């Protein structure tokens, strides 16, 4: 049985995840402002990301999330919504996030950075100009107990 791939963008799997921060900026069409929490970006495309976090987020509240990470010394701040959730173990969750990029210039900048990242990662697994997770970052993210309020 074959599964139809619904993705419209090339997805790049990262051997070493990117370290990022996110916060909830809206739910059920109302504004919110929570603390930032660290996450790991496991793969990325112009259309979205796959993340790992110890946070058990509800998928039915129409959460609007703001993600911040570094690509080639540029801070990227991108909005997204949860499309998929999977429990990996009792303290780790995986989420599929679809980006909501309203600005075409921001989308083009992200695409340019992702093309550059794809090219550079063929030569090495780690780039100092991007926010790749250190072992300390990963341990911090995986052991964290967050309170987002």
C-alpha positions in Angstrom: 0.0 0.0 0.0 1.5 3.3 -1.0 1.1 6.6 0.9 0.6 9.8 -0.9 3.2 12.4 0.2 1.2 15.6 0.8 4.3 17.8 1.2 4.8 20.4 -1.4 8.3 21.3 -0.3 11.6 19.4 -0.3 12.2 18.2 3.3 15.7 18.1 4.7 16.5 15.6 7.4 19.1 16.9 9.8 21.6 14.5 11.3 22.3 17.0 14.1 19.1 18.8 15.0 18.8 22.6 15.0 18.2 24.2 18.4 15.3 26.6 18.3 12.9 28.3 20.6 9.2 28.6 20.3 6.3 30.2 22.1 2.6 30.2 21.8 1.3 33.5 20.5 -2.3 32.6 19.9 -5.0 29.9 20.5 -8.6 29.6 19.3 -8.1 32.9 17.4 -7.1 34.8 20.5 -3.8 36.4 21.3 -1.5 34.8 23.8 2.1 35.4 24.9 3.9 32.6 26.7 7.5 32.1 27.7 9.9 30.7 25.1 10.8 27.0 25.3 13.7 25.2 23.6 13.0 22.5 21.0 15.0 20.4 18.5 14.2 20.7 14.8 14.7 17.3 13.3 13.9 18.2 9.7 12.9 21.3 7.9 11.5 22.5 4.6 10.0 25.8 3.3 6.6 24.4 4.3 7.3 23.4 7.9 9.4 21.5 10.4 9.4 18.3 12.5 10.2 19.0 16.1 10.9 17.1 19.4 10.0 18.6 22.7 9.1 17.3 26.2 6.0 19.6 26.1 2.7 17.8 25.7 0.8 20.4 23.6 -2.9 20.1 22.8 -3.6 19.7 19.1 -7.2 20.8 19.3 -6.8 24.4 20.4 -5.6 25.9 17.1 -2.4 27.0 18.6 -0.4 29.6 16.7 3.3 29.1 17.5 6.3 31.4 16.8 9.6 29.6 16.1 13.0 31.3 16.3 16.2 29.8 15.0 19.5 30.8 13.4 20.4 30.1 9.7 23.6 31.5 8.4 23.8 34.2 11.2 20.3 35.4 10.5 17.6 35.0 13.1 14.5 33.4 11.5 11.2 34.0 13.2 8.4 32.0 11.6 4.8 31.3 12.6 3.4 27.8 12.4 0.6 25.5 13.4 0.6 21.9 14.7 -0.5 19.4 12.0 0.5 16.2 13.6 1.5 14.9 17.0 3.2 11.6 18.1 4.2 10.5 21.5 7.8 9.1 21.4 8.0 8.2 25.1 6.5 9.4 28.4 8.5 12.6 28.3 9.1 13.3 24.6 6.7 14.3 21.8 7.1 14.9 18.1 5.1 17.5 16.2 4.7 18.2 12.5 4.4 21.9 12.1 3.1 23.7 9.0 4.6 27.2 8.5 2.2 30.2 8.1 4.4 32.6 6.2 2.5 35.6 5.0 5.5 37.6 3.7 6.8 36.3 0.3 10.2 37.9 0.9 10.5 36.0 4.2 9.5 32.8 2.4 12.1 33.4 -0.4 14.8 34.1 2.2 14.0 30.9 4.0 14.1 28.9 0.7 17.5 30.5 -0.2 18.9 29.6 3.3 17.6 26.0 3.0 19.2 25.5 -0.5 22.5 26.8 1.0 22.1 24.6 4.0 21.4 21.5 1.9 24.6 22.2 -0.2 26.7 22.9 2.8 25.5 19.8 4.8 26.8 17.6 2.0 30.3 18.5 3.1 29.8 18.6 6.9 27.1 17.8 9.5 27.6 21.0 11.5 27.9 24.7 10.6 28.8 27.4 13.1 26.6 29.9 11.4 23.4 27.9 12.2 21.9 27.0 15.6 22.7 23.3 15.6 22.2 21.6 18.9 25.2 20.9 21.0 25.2 17.8 23.3 24.4 20.2 26.2 21.5 21.7 24.3 20.0 18.3 23.6 20.4 17.2 27.2 18.8 20.5 28.3 15.9 20.1 26.0 15.3 16.5 26.8 15.5 16.9 30.6 13.4 20.1 30.8 10.2 20.5 32.7 8.6 23.6 31.2 5.9 25.9 32.4 4.8 28.0 29.5 2.7 30.5 31.4 
